[in-house]
Amino acid sequence: MPLAQPIAALRQELNKLLADDDLPAGLKLCKGLLPENGEKFKLILAMQAQLQLLNKENIKGKITQEEYARRLAIIVDAFITFVAELETLDFDPPAIDPDADAQNGAQTGHVLYRVPHSMALGKASICTIRVAIDEDAILEDIIIDKDTRLKEKIEVSERMSAEILGTESEAFDILALNAKDQRVHPTGYTQWLFRVTPLLEGEHLLLVKVSLLEFDPNTKEYVPRDVSVLETVVVASAPQHSDEEEVPLKSVGKSFVVGQKVDKKPNINIDIGTFNPALEITGATELNLDDLSDILIPIVKNSGKKETKTGAQPSPKSPTHSAHSDPFHKEMVLVKGSDFYLSQSAVTFAQWRAVMGSNASSFDGCDQCSIEHINWEDIQAFLKTLNAQTGRQYRLPTEAEWEYAVSVGYQNNLGFRLAL
């Protein structure tokens, strides 16, 4: 139905709802005013679906509050843009020309989809479905790899829908990043993106479904007519592995025993200037001071007595560093029981830029958000640059270290952490 108030007044009302942090009310208001067969109505439905899924993940404890706030901000930004681009004509039912629709109906085209056959458990991957009339257009702006499939001479229509579905309800978390139904343009390609996160270890099936839509003159809506592509993809999901191997400790003859045959457990605090996590060592543990000097400049305190090494040159692997040259030293904490240092939180976009001098390829505008979709080669380049800047030996935690850290309370969220 035509809009009953000036478009400026509606924008003001919607912006007030956003200022009051009432995004659901703004979405509901637009949904009630926009014609159901219009493009803007479908965008509202997509945003409502994204918000509903986000709330479901949050209430079940599948994501952190930081991740919830980040993804909610993306939906809010999309709605702000949506409101700014609203026009009075958007509220008028679109004119339908059945003859034109018949002339531009089904024809031959191409469908391409990319679903990784191997995914890391709990880590999101982006899956893609494309439809194009032109053979060259379907291959634009994409790298073809072993996970990409191209279906040629497929029947396509003016409007189509695309879905990625899990055959088991608990095996994957799937978030559609586009409206399910889209218009297929005569030139270029039409693309659907899905964020897929494996939730169960092992081999599970994903269903790729692309359907033709046909205009129904009775309901004045597009409805599914035929399925042009329906294929299953076997996805193997497993915990993330690290190729990093722990370097065995070397024996140099200098050692002491802590906590053996004494009445009181001694505490040894090792100060390293600006790098100052408290190291508590208890029990009958044999330590080599020279081994510790590989990562620390030791000033050993025991029972109130301070001992410092004098007259000796510091290890070349252990230069003194300032907080400015090492942005992570304050975040490293000791994981007791496994005895290694782990950063308190995942590496953020801002920290990545501080080390690398440029944004990560997956930068989304949120400096304090954890980095996602960074490949192994990118991480290794980051570690090499960071270690060259700081003189330390930062690395990824081993699989055993990470599993232990999660078992004692570290959250297994997105991004990657540093270990020492």
Buried (B, 14 or more C-beta within 10 A) or exposed (E): EEBEEEBEEBEEBBBEBBEEEBBEBBBBBBBEBBBEBBBBBBBBBBBBBBBEBBEEBBEEEBBBEBBBBBBBBBBBEBBBEBBEEBEEEBBBEEEEEEEEBEEBBBEEBBBBBBBBEBBBBBBBBBBBBBBBBBEEBBBEEBEEEEBBBBBEEBBBBBBBBBBBEBEEEEBBBBBBBBBBBBEBBEEEBBBBBBBBBBBEEEEBBBBBBBBBBBBEEEEBBBEEBEEBBEBEBEBEBEBEEBEBEEEEEEEEEEEEEBBEEEEEEEBBBBBBEBBEBEBEBEEEEEBBBBBBBBBBBBBBBEEEEEEEEEEEEEEEEBEEBEEEBBBBBBBBEBBEEBEBBBBEBBBBBBBBBBBBEEBBEBBBEBEEBBBBBBEEEBBBBBBEEBEEBBBBBBBBBBBEBBEBBEEEEBEEBBBBBBBB
